[in-house]
Amino acid sequence: MSGLFDLTGRTALVTGSSRGIGNSLARGLAEAGATVVLNGLNEARLAAAEAAMAADFAPGQIRSLAFDVTSDVAAAEGIAWIEGNVGPLEILVNNAGIQHRVPLLDLDVKDWDRVLSTDLTSAFLVGREAARGMLARGRGKIINICSVQTDLARPTIAAYTAAKGGLRNLTRAMTAEWASGGLQINGIAPGYIHTEMTQNLVDDEKFNSWILGRTPANRWGTVQDLVGPAVWLASDASNFVNGQTIFIDGGMTVVV
Protein backbone atom coordinates (compact mmCIF):
# COMPACT_ATOMS: atom_id res chain seq x y z
CA MET A 1 0.00 0.00 0.00
CA SER A 2 2.81 2.43 0.82
CA GLY A 3 3.99 2.30 -2.79
CA LEU A 4 0.84 4.14 -3.83
CA PHE A 5 2.15 7.25 -2.10
CA ASP A 6 5.79 6.94 -3.18
CA LEU A 7 6.97 9.95 -5.20
CA THR A 8 10.54 8.77 -5.74
CA GLY A 9 11.90 9.83 -9.10
CA ARG A 10 9.24 12.48 -9.71
CA THR A 11 9.94 16.18 -10.10
CA ALA A 12 7.68 18.67 -8.33
CA LEU A 13 7.40 22.45 -8.41
CA VAL A 14 5.79 24.29 -5.52
CA THR A 15 5.20 27.99 -6.17
CA GLY A 16 5.48 30.43 -3.30
CA SER A 17 7.48 27.94 -1.26
CA SER A 18 10.27 29.92 0.37
CA ARG A 19 8.24 29.93 3.61
CA GLY A 20 4.86 29.14 5.16
CA ILE A 21 2.45 26.55 3.83
CA GLY A 22 4.24 26.23 0.51
CA ASN A 23 7.52 25.41 2.20
CA SER A 24 5.87 22.75 4.36
CA LEU A 25 4.16 21.18 1.35
CA ALA A 26 7.47 21.12 -0.52
CA ARG A 27 9.11 19.36 2.42
CA GLY A 28 6.28 16.83 2.57
CA LEU A 29 6.65 16.00 -1.13
CA ALA A 30 10.41 15.61 -0.68
CA GLU A 31 9.88 13.30 2.30
CA ALA A 32 7.71 11.16 0.00
CA GLY A 33 10.67 10.94 -2.38
CA ALA A 34 10.09 13.72 -4.91
CA THR A 35 12.77 16.02 -6.24
CA VAL A 36 11.36 19.43 -5.36
CA VAL A 37 11.92 22.84 -6.93
CA LEU A 38 11.18 25.72 -4.58
CA ASN A 39 9.93 28.99 -6.05
CA GLY A 40 9.55 32.58 -4.92
CA LEU A 41 10.43 36.14 -5.91
CA ASN A 42 12.84 37.03 -3.10
CA GLU A 43 16.08 35.41 -4.25
CA ALA A 44 17.87 35.68 -0.90
CA ARG A 45 14.99 34.16 1.05
CA LEU A 46 14.58 31.44 -1.58
CA ALA A 47 18.28 30.55 -1.46
CA ALA A 48 18.11 30.35 2.33
CA ALA A 49 15.04 28.10 2.13
CA GLU A 50 16.79 25.81 -0.36
CA ALA A 51 19.88 25.55 1.83
CA ALA A 52 17.86 24.82 4.96
CA MET A 53 15.80 22.10 3.30
CA ALA A 54 18.63 20.59 1.26
CA ALA A 55 20.51 19.79 4.45
CA ASP A 56 17.85 17.19 5.27
CA PHE A 57 17.71 15.42 1.90
CA ALA A 58 19.85 13.73 -0.72
CA PRO A 59 22.14 15.91 -2.85
CA GLY A 60 20.21 17.47 -5.71
CA GLN A 61 16.81 16.55 -4.32
CA ILE A 62 16.02 20.17 -3.37
CA ARG A 63 16.43 22.88 -6.00
CA SER A 64 15.11 26.40 -6.33
CA LEU A 65 14.21 28.85 -9.07
CA ALA A 66 13.13 32.45 -8.63
CA PHE A 67 10.62 33.60 -11.22
CA ASP A 68 7.48 35.74 -11.38
CA VAL A 69 4.47 33.42 -11.54
CA THR A 70 2.26 36.30 -12.72
CA SER A 71 4.25 36.69 -15.96
CA ASP A 72 3.44 34.43 -18.89
CA VAL A 73 6.98 34.79 -20.23
CA ALA A 74 8.60 34.06 -16.87
CA ALA A 75 6.29 31.08 -16.28
CA ALA A 76 7.21 29.57 -19.65
CA GLU A 77 10.92 30.15 -19.07
CA GLY A 78 10.71 28.73 -15.55
CA ILE A 79 8.99 25.52 -16.58
CA ALA A 80 11.42 25.12 -19.49
CA TRP A 81 14.37 25.49 -17.09
CA ILE A 82 12.97 22.83 -14.77
CA GLU A 83 12.30 20.42 -17.62
CA GLY A 84 15.78 20.96 -19.01
CA ASN A 85 17.82 21.05 -15.80
CA VAL A 86 15.95 19.05 -13.17
CA GLY A 87 13.63 16.58 -14.87
CA PRO A 88 10.20 16.10 -16.45
CA LEU A 89 7.75 18.01 -14.28
CA GLU A 90 5.15 15.57 -12.96
CA ILE A 91 3.78 17.50 -9.98
CA LEU A 92 2.82 21.16 -9.76
CA VAL A 93 1.51 22.80 -6.60
CA ASN A 94 0.10 26.26 -7.33
CA ASN A 95 0.53 27.78 -3.88
CA ALA A 96 1.63 31.38 -4.55
CA GLY A 97 -0.79 33.85 -3.01
CA ILE A 98 -1.19 37.15 -1.23
CA GLN A 99 -3.82 38.84 0.91
CA HIS A 100 -4.98 42.48 0.99
CA ARG A 101 -7.40 43.58 3.70
CA VAL A 102 -9.52 46.64 2.99
CA PRO A 103 -13.27 47.30 2.77
CA LEU A 104 -14.67 46.65 -0.70
CA LEU A 105 -15.78 50.25 -1.19
CA ASP A 106 -12.21 51.40 -0.52
CA LEU A 107 -10.44 48.72 -2.54
CA ASP A 108 -8.15 50.22 -5.16
CA VAL A 109 -8.38 48.59 -8.58
CA LYS A 110 -4.61 48.10 -8.60
CA ASP A 111 -4.82 46.09 -5.40
CA TRP A 112 -7.73 44.06 -6.78
CA ASP A 113 -5.69 43.28 -9.89
CA ARG A 114 -2.59 42.42 -7.85
CA VAL A 115 -4.44 39.88 -5.70
CA LEU A 116 -6.26 38.31 -8.66
CA SER A 117 -3.04 38.11 -10.64
CA THR A 118 -1.07 36.45 -7.84
CA ASP A 119 -3.78 34.16 -6.45
CA LEU A 120 -5.62 33.13 -9.62
CA THR A 121 -3.93 34.14 -12.88
CA SER A 122 -0.61 32.66 -11.76
CA ALA A 123 -2.23 29.22 -11.44
CA PHE A 124 -3.48 29.53 -15.02
CA LEU A 125 -0.10 30.66 -16.36
CA VAL A 126 2.12 28.17 -14.55
CA GLY A 127 -0.48 25.41 -14.84
CA ARG A 128 -0.76 25.89 -18.59
CA GLU A 129 2.99 25.70 -19.12
CA ALA A 130 3.35 22.66 -16.86
CA ALA A 131 0.47 20.93 -18.63
CA ARG A 132 2.16 21.12 -22.02
CA GLY A 133 4.84 18.64 -21.00
CA MET A 134 2.51 16.61 -18.82
CA LEU A 135 0.07 16.10 -21.69
CA ALA A 136 2.87 15.12 -24.05
CA ARG A 137 3.94 12.43 -21.57
CA GLY A 138 0.39 11.38 -20.69
CA ARG A 139 0.64 11.93 -16.93
CA GLY A 140 0.81 14.72 -14.35
CA LYS A 141 -0.61 16.12 -11.14
CA ILE A 142 -1.65 19.73 -10.56
CA ILE A 143 -2.72 20.80 -7.07
CA ASN A 144 -4.22 24.26 -6.67
CA ILE A 145 -4.13 25.69 -3.15
CA CYS A 146 -7.52 27.21 -2.50
CA SER A 147 -8.99 28.29 0.88
CA VAL A 148 -12.13 28.14 2.98
CA GLN A 149 -12.74 31.47 1.24
CA THR A 150 -13.34 29.37 -1.85
CA ASP A 151 -16.75 28.75 -0.23
CA LEU A 152 -17.04 31.43 2.45
CA ALA A 153 -16.63 35.19 2.67
CA ARG A 154 -15.54 37.65 5.33
CA PRO A 155 -15.49 41.45 5.26
CA THR A 156 -12.39 43.21 3.89
CA ILE A 157 -10.99 40.35 1.76
CA ALA A 158 -13.16 40.57 -1.34
CA ALA A 159 -10.35 40.21 -3.89
CA TYR A 160 -8.94 37.16 -2.12
CA THR A 161 -12.40 35.58 -1.87
CA ALA A 162 -13.06 36.18 -5.56
CA ALA A 163 -9.67 34.75 -6.51
CA LYS A 164 -10.04 31.60 -4.41
CA GLY A 165 -13.56 31.00 -5.71
CA GLY A 166 -12.21 31.37 -9.22
CA LEU A 167 -9.39 28.95 -8.47
CA ARG A 168 -11.85 26.17 -7.72
CA ASN A 169 -13.55 26.70 -11.07
CA LEU A 170 -10.18 26.93 -12.81
CA THR A 171 -9.45 23.52 -11.28
CA ARG A 172 -12.66 22.25 -12.86
CA ALA A 173 -11.85 23.88 -16.20
CA MET A 174 -8.39 22.30 -16.24
CA THR A 175 -9.99 18.95 -15.51
CA ALA A 176 -12.50 19.35 -18.32
CA GLU A 177 -9.72 19.94 -20.83
CA TRP A 178 -6.79 17.88 -19.54
CA ALA A 179 -8.12 14.83 -17.68
CA SER A 180 -8.44 12.88 -20.91
CA GLY A 181 -4.70 13.43 -21.41
CA GLY A 182 -3.81 11.61 -18.20
CA LEU A 183 -3.69 14.55 -15.80
CA GLN A 184 -5.33 14.86 -12.40
CA ILE A 185 -6.07 18.41 -11.30
CA ASN A 186 -7.45 19.01 -7.82
CA GLY A 187 -7.59 21.66 -5.14
CA ILE A 188 -6.79 21.78 -1.45
CA ALA A 189 -8.76 24.31 0.58
CA PRO A 190 -7.11 24.92 3.95
CA GLY A 191 -9.02 26.35 6.87
CA TYR A 192 -7.33 28.64 9.36
CA ILE A 193 -3.78 27.33 9.69
CA HIS A 194 -1.42 28.24 12.52
CA THR A 195 1.78 29.49 10.92
CA GLU A 196 4.33 32.20 11.57
CA MET A 197 2.28 34.49 9.34
CA THR A 198 -0.97 33.90 11.29
CA GLN A 199 0.59 34.05 14.75
CA ASN A 200 -0.82 37.54 15.30
CA LEU A 201 -4.33 36.17 14.72
CA VAL A 202 -3.72 33.29 17.11
CA ASP A 203 -2.55 35.80 19.70
CA ASP A 204 -5.70 37.91 19.25
CA GLU A 205 -7.89 36.51 22.01
CA LYS A 206 -11.17 37.56 20.40
CA PHE A 207 -10.29 36.22 16.97
CA ASN A 208 -8.80 33.02 18.38
CA SER A 209 -11.97 32.37 20.38
CA TRP A 210 -14.05 32.93 17.26
CA ILE A 211 -11.96 30.42 15.27
CA LEU A 212 -12.21 27.78 17.99
CA GLY A 213 -15.96 28.28 18.28
CA ARG A 214 -16.49 28.30 14.52
CA THR A 215 -14.44 25.13 13.91
CA PRO A 216 -16.02 21.81 14.98
CA ALA A 217 -12.55 20.34 15.56
CA ASN A 218 -12.05 23.15 18.12
CA ARG A 219 -8.51 24.00 17.02
CA TRP A 220 -6.44 25.75 14.39
CA GLY A 221 -5.07 23.62 11.61
CA THR A 222 -1.34 22.93 11.30
CA VAL A 223 0.78 22.75 8.18
CA GLN A 224 1.17 19.02 8.82
CA ASP A 225 -2.60 18.65 8.42
CA LEU A 226 -2.11 19.68 4.78
CA VAL A 227 0.89 17.51 3.91
CA GLY A 228 -0.89 14.15 3.82
CA PRO A 229 -3.64 15.29 1.46
CA ALA A 230 -1.05 16.97 -0.78
CA VAL A 231 1.05 13.81 -1.01
CA TRP A 232 -2.11 11.80 -1.73
CA LEU A 233 -3.13 14.12 -4.56
CA ALA A 234 0.42 14.09 -5.95
CA SER A 235 0.63 10.29 -5.90
CA ASP A 236 -0.81 7.33 -7.79
CA ALA A 237 -3.22 6.84 -4.88
CA SER A 238 -5.42 9.59 -6.37
CA ASN A 239 -5.33 8.59 -10.04
CA PHE A 240 -9.13 8.68 -10.42
CA VAL A 241 -9.65 11.83 -8.37
CA ASN A 242 -10.19 14.78 -10.66
CA GLY A 243 -11.61 18.28 -10.44
CA GLN A 244 -12.20 18.10 -6.70
CA THR A 245 -11.50 20.70 -4.03
CA ILE A 246 -10.72 19.03 -0.70
CA PHE A 247 -11.55 21.21 2.31
CA ILE A 248 -9.08 20.70 5.17
CA ASP A 249 -10.73 22.95 7.70
CA GLY A 250 -11.72 20.94 10.76
CA GLY A 251 -15.33 21.07 9.59
CA MET A 252 -15.65 24.86 9.37
CA THR A 253 -17.44 24.87 6.01
CA VAL A 254 -20.08 22.29 6.96
CA VAL A 255 -21.64 24.04 9.95
CA VAL A 256 -23.57 27.26 10.52
PyMOL commands that set and color helices and strands:
alter all, ss='L'
color gray80, all
select helices_A, chain A and resi 2-5+20-31+43-54+72-85+104-106+109-137+148-150+158-181+196-203+205-214+224-234+236-238+252-254
alter helices_A, ss='H'
color red, helices_A
select strands_A, chain A and resi 11-14+35-40+62-66+89-94+140-145+183-190+245-248
alter strands_A, ss='S'
color yellow, strands_A
deselect
rebuild
show_as cartoon
